[in-house]
Amino acid sequence: MINKIDVRGIHMKVEPKLHAYATKKIGKLDSFMSRHVRQSARAEIILKEEILKTKKNNICEVILHLPQGIITTKESTVNMFAAIDIVEAKLKNQLKKYKEK
């Protein structure tokens, strides 16, 4: 599990259930990192809520700070939980590429 995870909400209050879900999903990504990267990795999860004229948009952005770079992923959907799931899948692919370097 990634030790340093910061969850912030912009234009919304992050409920404990949503905070726990995001922390659990993004925290599991350490299995795609090498041992020395795990120790210094930290994640910022930014959850935003945009209300447009006709619909509500939920945006999840994750910034992973790694020793040799930063990986950023952003997704926008109607449901915040779905946005977190999609961001997790995107980060898995990016971490596989990072690990190959």
Biopython code that builds the backbone (N, CA, C, O; Angstrom):
import numpy as np
from Bio.PDB.StructureBuilder import StructureBuilder

atoms = [
    (1, "MET", "N", (0.841, -1.184, 0.000)),
    (1, "MET", "CA", (0.000, 0.000, 0.000)),
    (1, "MET", "C", (0.885, 1.246, 0.000)),
    (1, "MET", "O", (1.862, 1.322, 0.745)),
    (2, "ILE", "N", (0.543, 2.203, -0.824)),
    (2, "ILE", "CA", (1.274, 3.466, -0.857)),
    (2, "ILE", "C", (1.000, 4.181, 0.468)),
    (2, "ILE", "O", (-0.153, 4.373, 0.852)),
    (3, "ASN", "N", (2.069, 4.569, 1.159)),
    (3, "ASN", "CA", (1.932, 5.137, 2.498)),
    (3, "ASN", "C", (1.380, 6.555, 2.504)),
    (3, "ASN", "O", (0.562, 6.898, 3.357)),
    (4, "LYS", "N", (1.816, 7.375, 1.567)),
    (4, "LYS", "CA", (1.457, 8.791, 1.575)),
    (4, "LYS", "C", (0.408, 9.059, 0.503)),
    (4, "LYS", "O", (0.737, 9.200, -0.674)),
    (5, "ILE", "N", (-0.847, 9.129, 0.912)),
    (5, "ILE", "CA", (-1.943, 9.408, -0.014)),
    (5, "ILE", "C", (-2.721, 10.597, 0.530)),
    (5, "ILE", "O", (-3.181, 10.587, 1.672)),
    (6, "ASP", "N", (-2.860, 11.625, -0.310)),
    (6, "ASP", "CA", (-3.581, 12.832, 0.066)),
    (6, "ASP", "C", (-4.838, 12.920, -0.796)),
    (6, "ASP", "O", (-4.741, 12.965, -2.023)),
    (7, "VAL", "N", (-6.009, 12.945, -0.174)),
    (7, "VAL", "CA", (-7.279, 13.032, -0.895)),
    (7, "VAL", "C", (-7.885, 14.396, -0.622)),
    (7, "VAL", "O", (-8.113, 14.774, 0.527)),
    (8, "ARG", "N", (-8.144, 15.137, -1.709)),
    (8, "ARG", "CA", (-8.732, 16.478, -1.585)),
    (8, "ARG", "C", (-9.977, 16.578, -2.447)),
    (8, "ARG", "O", (-10.062, 15.964, -3.510)),
    (9, "GLY", "N", (-10.923, 17.343, -1.988)),
    (9, "GLY", "CA", (-12.122, 17.603, -2.764)),
    (9, "GLY", "C", (-12.194, 19.075, -3.138)),
    (9, "GLY", "O", (-11.951, 19.947, -2.304)),
    (10, "ILE", "N", (-12.525, 19.347, -4.384)),
    (10, "ILE", "CA", (-12.692, 20.717, -4.858)),
    (10, "ILE", "C", (-14.161, 20.886, -5.230)),
    (10, "ILE", "O", (-14.689, 20.124, -6.040)),
    (11, "HIS", "N", (-14.810, 21.864, -4.652)),
    (11, "HIS", "CA", (-16.234, 22.135, -4.836)),
    (11, "HIS", "C", (-17.098, 20.986, -4.324)),
    (11, "HIS", "O", (-18.232, 20.814, -4.770)),
    (12, "MET", "N", (-16.566, 20.206, -3.394)),
    (12, "MET", "CA", (-17.335, 19.112, -2.809)),
    (12, "MET", "C", (-16.696, 18.687, -1.502)),
    (12, "MET", "O", (-15.512, 18.930, -1.269)),
    (13, "LYS", "N", (-17.479, 18.058, -0.660)),
    (13, "LYS", "CA", (-16.965, 17.488, 0.586)),
    (13, "LYS", "C", (-16.715, 16.007, 0.328)),
    (13, "LYS", "O", (-17.590, 15.299, -0.169)),
    (14, "VAL", "N", (-15.509, 15.543, 0.671)),
    (14, "VAL", "CA", (-15.168, 14.141, 0.449)),
    (14, "VAL", "C", (-15.731, 13.329, 1.611)),
    (14, "VAL", "O", (-15.289, 13.458, 2.752)),
    (15, "GLU", "N", (-16.704, 12.501, 1.299)),
    (15, "GLU", "CA", (-17.335, 11.652, 2.315)),
    (15, "GLU", "C", (-16.352, 10.567, 2.752)),
    (15, "GLU", "O", (-15.477, 10.185, 1.975)),
    (16, "PRO", "N", (-16.480, 10.069, 3.969)),
    (16, "PRO", "CA", (-15.568, 9.018, 4.446)),
    (16, "PRO", "C", (-15.584, 7.766, 3.571)),
    (16, "PRO", "O", (-14.546, 7.137, 3.366)),
    (17, "LYS", "N", (-16.757, 7.407, 3.057)),
    (17, "LYS", "CA", (-16.878, 6.220, 2.195)),
    (17, "LYS", "C", (-16.086, 6.414, 0.893)),
    (17, "LYS", "O", (-15.387, 5.506, 0.441)),
    (18, "LEU", "N", (-16.204, 7.602, 0.301)),
    (18, "LEU", "CA", (-15.478, 7.917, -0.932)),
    (18, "LEU", "C", (-13.980, 8.008, -0.660)),
    (18, "LEU", "O", (-13.179, 7.549, -1.474)),
    (19, "HIS", "N", (-13.596, 8.586, 0.456)),
    (19, "HIS", "CA", (-12.183, 8.697, 0.841)),
    (19, "HIS", "C", (-11.568, 7.301, 0.998)),
    (19, "HIS", "O", (-10.470, 7.041, 0.506)),
    (20, "ALA", "N", (-12.282, 6.410, 1.684)),
    (20, "ALA", "CA", (-11.782, 5.047, 1.892)),
    (20, "ALA", "C", (-11.672, 4.287, 0.574)),
    (20, "ALA", "O", (-10.712, 3.545, 0.364)),
    (21, "TYR", "N", (-12.651, 4.468, -0.314)),
    (21, "TYR", "CA", (-12.642, 3.789, -1.613)),
    (21, "TYR", "C", (-11.454, 4.240, -2.462)),
    (21, "TYR", "O", (-10.742, 3.416, -3.037)),
    (22, "ALA", "N", (-11.249, 5.549, -2.535)),
    (22, "ALA", "CA", (-10.149, 6.095, -3.335)),
    (22, "ALA", "C", (-8.799, 5.656, -2.767)),
    (22, "ALA", "O", (-7.899, 5.284, -3.520)),
    (23, "THR", "N", (-8.659, 5.697, -1.451)),
    (23, "THR", "CA", (-7.411, 5.299, -0.812)),
    (23, "THR", "C", (-7.120, 3.823, -1.057)),
    (23, "THR", "O", (-5.978, 3.446, -1.317)),
    (24, "LYS", "N", (-8.148, 2.993, -0.973)),
    (24, "LYS", "CA", (-7.983, 1.553, -1.185)),
    (24, "LYS", "C", (-7.565, 1.255, -2.625)),
    (24, "LYS", "O", (-6.632, 0.486, -2.855)),
    (25, "LYS", "N", (-8.255, 1.861, -3.591)),
    (25, "LYS", "CA", (-7.983, 1.595, -5.002)),
    (25, "LYS", "C", (-6.590, 2.073, -5.424)),
    (25, "LYS", "O", (-5.841, 1.324, -6.050)),
    (26, "ILE", "N", (-6.246, 3.300, -5.088)),
    (26, "ILE", "CA", (-4.963, 3.862, -5.503)),
    (26, "ILE", "C", (-3.828, 3.280, -4.666)),
    (26, "ILE", "O", (-2.709, 3.138, -5.160)),
    (27, "GLY", "N", (-4.096, 2.948, -3.426)),
    (27, "GLY", "CA", (-3.078, 2.364, -2.554)),
    (27, "GLY", "C", (-2.583, 1.008, -3.025)),
    (27, "GLY", "O", (-1.436, 0.641, -2.767)),
    (28, "LYS", "N", (-3.439, 0.260, -3.714)),
    (28, "LYS", "CA", (-3.062, -1.066, -4.209)),
    (28, "LYS", "C", (-2.092, -1.022, -5.385)),
    (28, "LYS", "O", (-1.532, -2.051, -5.763)),
    (29, "LEU", "N", (-1.893, 0.134, -5.953)),
    (29, "LEU", "CA", (-1.036, 0.247, -7.135)),
    (29, "LEU", "C", (0.436, 0.020, -6.824)),
    (29, "LEU", "O", (1.245, -0.065, -7.748)),
    (30, "ASP", "N", (0.806, -0.081, -5.562)),
    (30, "ASP", "CA", (2.204, -0.307, -5.221)),
    (30, "ASP", "C", (2.709, -1.660, -5.710)),
    (30, "ASP", "O", (3.918, -1.860, -5.823)),
    (31, "SER", "N", (1.808, -2.587, -6.000)),
    (31, "SER", "CA", (2.239, -3.895, -6.514)),
    (31, "SER", "C", (2.823, -3.783, -7.920)),
    (31, "SER", "O", (3.490, -4.705, -8.389)),
    (32, "PHE", "N", (2.578, -2.664, -8.590)),
    (32, "PHE", "CA", (3.128, -2.440, -9.924)),
    (32, "PHE", "C", (4.427, -1.636, -9.881)),
    (32, "PHE", "O", (4.953, -1.244, -10.923)),
    (33, "MET", "N", (4.943, -1.392, -8.673)),
    (33, "MET", "CA", (6.171, -0.611, -8.506)),
    (33, "MET", "C", (7.277, -1.508, -7.949)),
    (33, "MET", "O", (7.010, -2.495, -7.263)),
    (34, "SER", "N", (8.506, -1.151, -8.255)),
    (34, "SER", "CA", (9.622, -1.873, -7.663)),
    (34, "SER", "C", (9.781, -1.465, -6.199)),
    (34, "SER", "O", (9.187, -0.481, -5.759)),
    (35, "ARG", "N", (10.563, -2.205, -5.463)),
    (35, "ARG", "CA", (10.661, -2.005, -4.011)),
    (35, "ARG", "C", (11.178, -0.619, -3.629)),
    (35, "ARG", "O", (10.640, 0.015, -2.721)),
    (36, "HIS", "N", (12.223, -0.145, -4.318)),
    (36, "HIS", "CA", (12.776, 1.166, -3.930)),
    (36, "HIS", "C", (11.842, 2.312, -4.308)),
    (36, "HIS", "O", (11.870, 3.368, -3.676)),
    (37, "VAL", "N", (11.019, 2.114, -5.327)),
    (37, "VAL", "CA", (10.065, 3.149, -5.724)),
    (37, "VAL", "C", (8.929, 3.242, -4.706)),
    (37, "VAL", "O", (8.450, 4.338, -4.413)),
    (38, "ARG", "N", (8.497, 2.106, -4.167)),
    (38, "ARG", "CA", (7.409, 2.079, -3.189)),
    (38, "ARG", "C", (7.690, 2.936, -1.973)),
    (38, "ARG", "O", (6.796, 3.600, -1.448)),
    (39, "GLN", "N", (8.935, 2.918, -1.528)),
    (39, "GLN", "CA", (9.285, 3.611, -0.299)),
    (39, "GLN", "C", (9.140, 5.124, -0.407)),
    (39, "GLN", "O", (8.802, 5.784, 0.575)),
    (40, "SER", "N", (9.392, 5.679, -1.586)),
    (40, "SER", "CA", (9.342, 7.135, -1.718)),
    (40, "SER", "C", (8.145, 7.621, -2.535)),
    (40, "SER", "O", (8.018, 8.821, -2.779)),
    (41, "ALA", "N", (7.273, 6.720, -2.959)),
    (41, "ALA", "CA", (6.118, 7.122, -3.772)),
    (41, "ALA", "C", (5.058, 7.784, -2.893)),
    (41, "ALA", "O", (4.832, 7.391, -1.749)),
    (42, "ARG", "N", (4.421, 8.799, -3.467)),
    (42, "ARG", "CA", (3.282, 9.420, -2.795)),
    (42, "ARG", "C", (2.243, 9.787, -3.843)),
    (42, "ARG", "O", (2.576, 10.043, -5.000)),
    (43, "ALA", "N", (0.998, 9.809, -3.433)),
    (43, "ALA", "CA", (-0.099, 10.059, -4.371)),
    (43, "ALA", "C", (-0.971, 11.206, -3.890)),
    (43, "ALA", "O", (-1.235, 11.354, -2.697)),
    (44, "GLU", "N", (-1.411, 12.011, -4.843)),
    (44, "GLU", "CA", (-2.385, 13.070, -4.586)),
    (44, "GLU", "C", (-3.631, 12.728, -5.384)),
    (44, "GLU", "O", (-3.568, 12.564, -6.602)),
    (45, "ILE", "N", (-4.749, 12.622, -4.709)),
    (45, "ILE", "CA", (-6.022, 12.345, -5.373)),
    (45, "ILE", "C", (-6.868, 13.608, -5.256)),
    (45, "ILE", "O", (-7.170, 14.067, -4.155)),
    (46, "ILE", "N", (-7.242, 14.153, -6.391)),
    (46, "ILE", "CA", (-8.036, 15.382, -6.418)),
    (46, "ILE", "C", (-9.399, 15.043, -7.012)),
    (46, "ILE", "O", (-9.494, 14.618, -8.163)),
    (47, "LEU", "N", (-10.435, 15.231, -6.233)),
    (47, "LEU", "CA", (-11.801, 14.940, -6.656)),
    (47, "LEU", "C", (-12.537, 16.263, -6.847)),
    (47, "LEU", "O", (-12.625, 17.075, -5.926)),
    (48, "LYS", "N", (-13.063, 16.469, -8.053)),
    (48, "LYS", "CA", (-13.757, 17.727, -8.361)),
    (48, "LYS", "C", (-15.187, 17.426, -8.790)),
    (48, "LYS", "O", (-15.485, 16.369, -9.346)),
    (49, "GLU", "N", (-16.044, 18.371, -8.519)),
    (49, "GLU", "CA", (-17.428, 18.265, -8.952)),
    (49, "GLU", "C", (-17.773, 19.517, -9.740)),
    (49, "GLU", "O", (-17.714, 20.629, -9.215)),
    (50, "GLU", "N", (-18.131, 19.331, -10.994)),
    (50, "GLU", "CA", (-18.525, 20.452, -11.850)),
    (50, "GLU", "C", (-20.003, 20.319, -12.163)),
    (50, "GLU", "O", (-20.473, 19.246, -12.543)),
    (51, "ILE", "N", (-20.719, 21.393, -12.004)),
    (51, "ILE", "CA", (-22.137, 21.380, -12.348)),
    (51, "ILE", "C", (-22.312, 22.245, -13.589)),
    (51, "ILE", "O", (-22.183, 23.468, -13.547)),
    (52, "LEU", "N", (-22.605, 21.578, -14.680)),
    (52, "LEU", "CA", (-22.847, 22.270, -15.939)),
    (52, "LEU", "C", (-24.343, 22.574, -16.045)),
    (52, "LEU", "O", (-25.105, 22.256, -15.132)),
    (53, "LYS", "N", (-24.760, 23.178, -17.136)),
    (53, "LYS", "CA", (-26.167, 23.564, -17.277)),
    (53, "LYS", "C", (-27.102, 22.360, -17.198)),
    (53, "LYS", "O", (-28.145, 22.416, -16.547)),
    (54, "THR", "N", (-26.727, 21.285, -17.857)),
    (54, "THR", "CA", (-27.649, 20.157, -17.947)),
    (54, "THR", "C", (-27.265, 18.956, -17.096)),
    (54, "THR", "O", (-28.115, 18.113, -16.807)),
    (55, "LYS", "N", (-26.002, 18.860, -16.689)),
    (55, "LYS", "CA", (-25.606, 17.663, -15.932)),
    (55, "LYS", "C", (-24.481, 17.973, -14.954)),
    (55, "LYS", "O", (-23.853, 19.031, -14.998)),
    (56, "LYS", "N", (-24.255, 17.015, -14.079)),
    (56, "LYS", "CA", (-23.196, 17.114, -13.086)),
    (56, "LYS", "C", (-22.038, 16.236, -13.550)),
    (56, "LYS", "O", (-22.246, 15.087, -13.940)),
    (57, "ASN", "N", (-20.830, 16.766, -13.509)),
    (57, "ASN", "CA", (-19.640, 16.056, -13.953)),
    (57, "ASN", "C", (-18.717, 15.823, -12.769)),
    (57, "ASN", "O", (-18.450, 16.753, -12.008)),
    (58, "ASN", "N", (-18.230, 14.613, -12.599)),
    (58, "ASN", "CA", (-17.287, 14.279, -11.539)),
    (58, "ASN", "C", (-15.934, 13.997, -12.157)),
    (58, "ASN", "O", (-15.822, 13.194, -13.083)),
    (59, "ILE", "N", (-14.908, 14.652, -11.648)),
    (59, "ILE", "CA", (-13.556, 14.521, -12.193)),
    (59, "ILE", "C", (-12.647, 13.973, -11.105)),
    (59, "ILE", "O", (-12.627, 14.467, -9.977)),
    (60, "CYS", "N", (-11.896, 12.939, -11.468)),
    (60, "CYS", "CA", (-10.906, 12.364, -10.561)),
    (60, "CYS", "C", (-9.541, 12.517, -11.221)),
    (60, "CYS", "O", (-9.332, 12.067, -12.348)),
    (61, "GLU", "N", (-8.619, 13.152, -10.513)),
    (61, "GLU", "CA", (-7.261, 13.329, -11.013)),
    (61, "GLU", "C", (-6.297, 12.768, -9.970)),
    (61, "GLU", "O", (-6.385, 13.091, -8.785)),
    (62, "VAL", "N", (-5.374, 11.920, -10.433)),
    (62, "VAL", "CA", (-4.389, 11.333, -9.536)),
    (62, "VAL", "C", (-3.005, 11.726, -10.030)),
    (62, "VAL", "O", (-2.683, 11.571, -11.208)),
    (63, "ILE", "N", (-2.198, 12.232, -9.117)),
    (63, "ILE", "CA", (-0.815, 12.607, -9.412)),
    (63, "ILE", "C", (0.080, 11.715, -8.557)),
    (63, "ILE", "O", (0.063, 11.799, -7.329)),
    (64, "LEU", "N", (0.861, 10.864, -9.215)),
    (64, "LEU", "CA", (1.789, 9.978, -8.510)),
    (64, "LEU", "C", (3.179, 10.574, -8.593)),
    (64, "LEU", "O", (3.705, 10.780, -9.686)),
    (65, "HIS", "N", (3.773, 10.851, -7.451)),
    (65, "HIS", "CA", (5.130, 11.378, -7.393)),
    (65, "HIS", "C", (6.072, 10.198, -7.169)),
    (65, "HIS", "O", (6.046, 9.563, -6.115)),
    (66, "LEU", "N", (6.892, 9.917, -8.158)),
    (66, "LEU", "CA", (7.839, 8.813, -8.103)),
    (66, "LEU", "C", (9.256, 9.368, -8.139)),
    (66, "LEU", "O", (9.444, 10.529, -8.504)),
    (67, "PRO", "N", (10.261, 8.571, -7.770)),
    (67, "PRO", "CA", (11.636, 9.089, -7.723)),
    (67, "PRO", "C", (12.142, 9.656, -9.049)),
    (67, "PRO", "O", (12.897, 10.628, -9.055)),
    (68, "GLN", "N", (11.742, 9.069, -10.153)),
    (68, "GLN", "CA", (12.268, 9.527, -11.443)),
    (68, "GLN", "C", (11.188, 10.118, -12.333)),
    (68, "GLN", "O", (11.276, 10.023, -13.558)),
    (69, "GLY", "N", (10.182, 10.721, -11.743)),
    (69, "GLY", "CA", (9.164, 11.361, -12.554)),
    (69, "GLY", "C", (7.824, 11.468, -11.852)),
    (69, "GLY", "O", (7.650, 11.050, -10.708)),
    (70, "ILE", "N", (6.891, 12.043, -12.580)),
    (70, "ILE", "CA", (5.531, 12.225, -12.085)),
    (70, "ILE", "C", (4.582, 11.628, -13.107)),
    (70, "ILE", "O", (4.725, 11.860, -14.307)),
    (71, "ILE", "N", (3.615, 10.858, -12.630)),
    (71, "ILE", "CA", (2.598, 10.276, -13.503)),
    (71, "ILE", "C", (1.267, 10.918, -13.129)),
    (71, "ILE", "O", (0.868, 10.910, -11.965)),
    (72, "THR", "N", (0.586, 11.472, -14.128)),
    (72, "THR", "CA", (-0.691, 12.143, -13.899)),
    (72, "THR", "C", (-1.765, 11.501, -14.758)),
    (72, "THR", "O", (-1.542, 11.210, -15.934)),
    (73, "THR", "N", (-2.920, 11.284, -14.171)),
    (73, "THR", "CA", (-4.054, 10.727, -14.897)),
    (73, "THR", "C", (-5.319, 11.447, -14.450)),
    (73, "THR", "O", (-5.489, 11.778, -13.277)),
    (74, "LYS", "N", (-6.204, 11.680, -15.419)),
    (74, "LYS", "CA", (-7.429, 12.420, -15.131)),
    (74, "LYS", "C", (-8.580, 11.767, -15.878)),
    (74, "LYS", "O", (-8.422, 11.344, -17.023)),
    (75, "GLU", "N", (-9.739, 11.685, -15.231)),
    (75, "GLU", "CA", (-10.924, 11.105, -15.861)),
    (75, "GLU", "C", (-12.168, 11.837, -15.390)),
    (75, "GLU", "O", (-12.252, 12.266, -14.240)),
    (76, "SER", "N", (-13.130, 11.974, -16.287)),
    (76, "SER", "CA", (-14.372, 12.677, -15.996)),
    (76, "SER", "C", (-15.553, 11.780, -16.356)),
    (76, "SER", "O", (-15.662, 11.324, -17.495)),
    (77, "THR", "N", (-16.435, 11.527, -15.395)),
    (77, "THR", "CA", (-17.638, 10.726, -15.634)),
    (77, "THR", "C", (-18.794, 11.292, -14.813)),
    (77, "THR", "O", (-18.648, 12.295, -14.114)),
    (78, "VAL", "N", (-19.938, 10.632, -14.914)),
    (78, "VAL", "CA", (-21.110, 11.045, -14.158)),
    (78, "VAL", "C", (-21.004, 10.577, -12.704)),
    (78, "VAL", "O", (-21.515, 11.239, -11.801)),
    (79, "ASN", "N", (-20.344, 9.441, -12.477)),
    (79, "ASN", "CA", (-20.229, 8.843, -11.149)),
    (79, "ASN", "C", (-18.778, 8.920, -10.676)),
    (79, "ASN", "O", (-17.870, 8.556, -11.424)),
    (80, "MET", "N", (-18.547, 9.383, -9.459)),
    (80, "MET", "CA", (-17.185, 9.540, -8.929)),
    (80, "MET", "C", (-16.503, 8.191, -8.730)),
    (80, "MET", "O", (-15.302, 8.071, -8.972)),
    (81, "PHE", "N", (-17.233, 7.189, -8.299)),
    (81, "PHE", "CA", (-16.647, 5.867, -8.091)),
    (81, "PHE", "C", (-16.158, 5.270, -9.418)),
    (81, "PHE", "O", (-15.107, 4.631, -9.467)),
    (82, "ALA", "N", (-16.922, 5.481, -10.478)),
    (82, "ALA", "CA", (-16.512, 5.008, -11.803)),
    (82, "ALA", "C", (-15.262, 5.744, -12.279)),
    (82, "ALA", "O", (-14.384, 5.142, -12.898)),
    (83, "ALA", "N", (-15.180, 7.025, -11.995)),
    (83, "ALA", "CA", (-14.003, 7.809, -12.387)),
    (83, "ALA", "C", (-12.758, 7.281, -11.683)),
    (83, "ALA", "O", (-11.689, 7.211, -12.290)),
    (84, "ILE", "N", (-12.884, 6.910, -10.410)),
    (84, "ILE", "CA", (-11.746, 6.359, -9.667)),
    (84, "ILE", "C", (-11.315, 5.032, -10.266)),
    (84, "ILE", "O", (-10.119, 4.765, -10.386)),
    (85, "ASP", "N", (-12.279, 4.194, -10.643)),
    (85, "ASP", "CA", (-11.959, 2.896, -11.253)),
    (85, "ASP", "C", (-11.217, 3.067, -12.575)),
    (85, "ASP", "O", (-10.247, 2.356, -12.838)),
    (86, "ILE", "N", (-11.661, 3.995, -13.396)),
    (86, "ILE", "CA", (-11.024, 4.222, -14.697)),
    (86, "ILE", "C", (-9.615, 4.770, -14.517)),
    (86, "ILE", "O", (-8.691, 4.362, -15.222)),
    (87, "VAL", "N", (-9.448, 5.696, -13.574)),
    (87, "VAL", "CA", (-8.124, 6.261, -13.297)),
    (87, "VAL", "C", (-7.184, 5.166, -12.809)),
    (87, "VAL", "O", (-6.009, 5.151, -13.174)),
    (88, "GLU", "N", (-7.686, 4.258, -11.993)),
    (88, "GLU", "CA", (-6.858, 3.157, -11.503)),
    (88, "GLU", "C", (-6.360, 2.290, -12.663)),
    (88, "GLU", "O", (-5.187, 1.915, -12.693)),
    (89, "ALA", "N", (-7.234, 1.973, -13.608)),
    (89, "ALA", "CA", (-6.841, 1.165, -14.765)),
    (89, "ALA", "C", (-5.796, 1.879, -15.617)),
    (89, "ALA", "O", (-4.842, 1.259, -16.087)),
    (90, "LYS", "N", (-5.979, 3.184, -15.813)),
    (90, "LYS", "CA", (-5.008, 3.957, -16.594)),
    (90, "LYS", "C", (-3.651, 3.996, -15.897)),
    (90, "LYS", "O", (-2.609, 3.885, -16.544)),
    (91, "LEU", "N", (-3.671, 4.153, -14.575)),
    (91, "LEU", "CA", (-2.411, 4.201, -13.828)),
    (91, "LEU", "C", (-1.676, 2.865, -13.858)),
    (91, "LEU", "O", (-0.446, 2.836, -13.874)),
    (92, "LYS", "N", (-2.410, 1.772, -13.867)),
    (92, "LYS", "CA", (-1.777, 0.452, -13.964)),
    (92, "LYS", "C", (-0.948, 0.364, -15.238)),
    (92, "LYS", "O", (0.201, -0.078, -15.214)),
    (93, "ASN", "N", (-1.537, 0.785, -16.343)),
    (93, "ASN", "CA", (-0.817, 0.738, -17.623)),
    (93, "ASN", "C", (0.401, 1.652, -17.610)),
    (93, "ASN", "O", (1.465, 1.272, -18.099)),
    (94, "GLN", "N", (0.255, 2.852, -17.056)),
    (94, "GLN", "CA", (1.379, 3.788, -17.021)),
    (94, "GLN", "C", (2.490, 3.291, -16.098)),
    (94, "GLN", "O", (3.672, 3.487, -16.380)),
    (95, "LEU", "N", (2.106, 2.647, -14.997)),
    (95, "LEU", "CA", (3.134, 2.118, -14.083)),
    (95, "LEU", "C", (3.872, 0.933, -14.695)),
    (95, "LEU", "O", (5.057, 0.743, -14.423)),
    (96, "LYS", "N", (3.199, 0.141, -15.510)),
    (96, "LYS", "CA", (3.882, -0.962, -16.201)),
    (96, "LYS", "C", (4.955, -0.391, -17.142)),
    (96, "LYS", "O", (6.067, -0.913, -17.211)),
    (97, "LYS", "N", (4.614, 0.672, -17.855)),
    (97, "LYS", "CA", (5.581, 1.314, -18.741)),
    (97, "LYS", "C", (6.732, 1.936, -17.947)),
    (97, "LYS", "O", (7.891, 1.857, -18.355)),
    (98, "TYR", "N", (6.405, 2.550, -16.817)),
    (98, "TYR", "CA", (7.426, 3.156, -15.947)),
    (98, "TYR", "C", (8.389, 2.100, -15.423)),
    (98, "TYR", "O", (9.597, 2.325, -15.348)),
    (99, "LYS", "N", (7.840, 0.956, -15.067)),
    (99, "LYS", "CA", (8.658, -0.112, -14.499)),
    (99, "LYS", "C", (9.623, -0.687, -15.545)),
    (99, "LYS", "O", (10.724, -1.116, -15.199)),
    (100, "GLU", "N", (9.217, -0.696, -16.815)),
    (100, "GLU", "CA", (10.064, -1.221, -17.893)),
    (100, "GLU", "C", (11.262, -0.321, -18.146)),
    (100, "GLU", "O", (12.298, -0.789, -18.617)),
    (101, "LYS", "N", (11.131, 0.971, -17.837)),
    (101, "LYS", "CA", (12.239, 1.917, -18.048)),
    (101, "LYS", "C", (13.331, 1.597, -17.138)),
    (101, "LYS", "O", (14.362, 2.269, -17.149)),
]
sb = StructureBuilder()
sb.init_structure("model")
sb.init_model(0)
sb.init_chain("A")
sb.init_seg("    ")
for serial, (resi, resn, name, xyz) in enumerate(atoms, 1):
    if name == "N":
        sb.init_residue(resn, " ", resi, " ")
    sb.init_atom(name, np.array(xyz, "f"), 0.0, 1.0, " ", f" {name:<3s}", serial, name[0])
structure = sb.get_structure()
